[in-house]
Amino acid sequence: MADTSKLEQWMQETEGENLEFKTARTRYGLDELTEYCVALANEGGGKIILGVSDRRPREVVGSTAFPQPEQTRSQLNQRLDLGIRFDIINHPAGRVLVFHVPSRPVGIPMQFRGKFLVRKDESLVGMSGERLREIYAEAGHDFSADICPQLKIEDLSKQAIEDFRTRWMLKTSNQQLASLSLDQLLRDIEVASDDGVTFAALILFGTREAVRKHLARAEVVFEYRSSNAAGAANQREEFTEGFFLYFDRLWELVNLRNDKQHYEDGPFILEVKTFQERAVREAILNAVSHRNYQLGSNVFIRQYPEHIELDSPGGFVPEINPANILVRQSPRNRRIAEVFGKCGLVERAGQGVDLMYQLAIRDSKRTPDYSGSDAYTVSVVMAGQVLNRAFVRFILKCKREVLEPLSTEQWLALEAFSLEKERPSCSQEALERLRELRLIERASGGRFILPRLYYEFTDRIQVYDRLRERELKKERLENELTKYRIDGLHMSELQKVLAREERKTLRRLLKELEAEGRAHSQGENRWTKYFPGPPEDME
């Protein structure tokens, strides 16, 4: 456990990759803290110390940021799953809060909201591609980067390569890519070199003859089954050629029997497809980039009327499991994942699970289920049935620019509120942002609920009014206090705002506002005045 003598020792050390000092006298953002934890973890672990000036000679200034550090620690570990811990040092000059950040796991770079961060001088920057590859290489051998014996560029499909080129040009808007020879293009994406042509090139661009000769077990099998009954599938197609030759065909097969679910929205009829194209494509991309090509089994995509099952050989890589799949990523075939990233098929090479979750929640479907996975197979079930049509209607009424920046953490919170579950494991900062965007509202008992429009769609306005009744009174008091931020208001003056309420009820409402940091008082007894927001020393 850290103490003042240990703190003095740290203060004498050079601020660098393992120590980060922040003044943070009154507050510090959870997102900013998370980003620095990511950077420290990516550089071997370290400490972020709040309440100490960052320039020499350093001095303790004290910090009131994160008054409930245990809750902050829990939120950090939910986001990063690192085992971060904290110490509070009660220095004579003030409170110092120290967060101890372990090193990232072997072979897994840490990221927050898609950003792989490291420290550079006084700021945070994205990790270089070279450094990312070095870290991924720690996890073990990348089969897709191996040279495939006797494979030649002539064994690759020009059609598949040109499909990739077109996608790459669309993503980068770089028209010069059109002039690259096939050989130079393959070298530029590192699937061919003077040493030969890689298995990644075979898996992505190989002709049927080449794949059957060099890697027959790389087959992808699609089946449509109208029921769970045993027996032959209603339709079956097998793909033993380069990925870019059949990727679009797989979606065409799914879309052939992709029913639309209809519901009324006033005079209009709205529809939601049973299977979202982006979600299905992301699942296929994950299977191809994560599967173990040295095992004898195939990738199976089984479509049923109301769900899709996708099985990929090889099981999860070390450090990944169904519980942390949203926050950890480590593609088994990194060269393939990098090619997908270059041409825009995935935003971050090899990781589309978070997008699959978000799309499922937007359509009020069950989130992807990985519980059927084992040591030999990664199995995911993607549900197609809409569970809560009112929630879908509500989301469709929201503006695209409001929804697009939301994190998976925030989407999971919205899902929980649509199911009227207890407050989800979501940071206060993320919840406050949802409230600012008017996607949620405060309710009685410190809870949050979806806005009135949602309850109109569920035909349960009375429930909404009951949940919001007490909070509306507090908001009226809060709004009145905001008008008198400098002078404050006496109890008697606030009584006029809620004239029908008894004085004891008013006192309870003010105490709740104080406990929530939305109001504070100065003075005692009849001289007590109330002001908006937390006390100045707690801001």
Beta strands, then each sheet from edge to edge (+ up, - down):
strand 1: 19-22
strand 2: 46-50
strand 3: 85-91
strand 4: 94-101
strand 5: 117-120
strand 6: 123-126
strand 7: 192-193
strand 8: 196-197
strand 9: 220-224
strand 10: 235-239
strand 11: 260-265
strand 12: 268-273
strand 13: 299-303
strand 14: 307-313
strand 15: 377-383
strand 16: 441-442
strand 17: 448-449
strand 18: 489-490
strand 19: 519-522
strand 20: 529-532
sheet 1: 1+ 2+ 4- 3+
sheet 2: 5+ 6-
sheet 3: 7+ 8-
sheet 4: 10+ 9- 13- 14+ 15-
sheet 5: 11+ 12-
sheet 6: 16+ 17-
sheet 7: 18+ 20- 19+
end
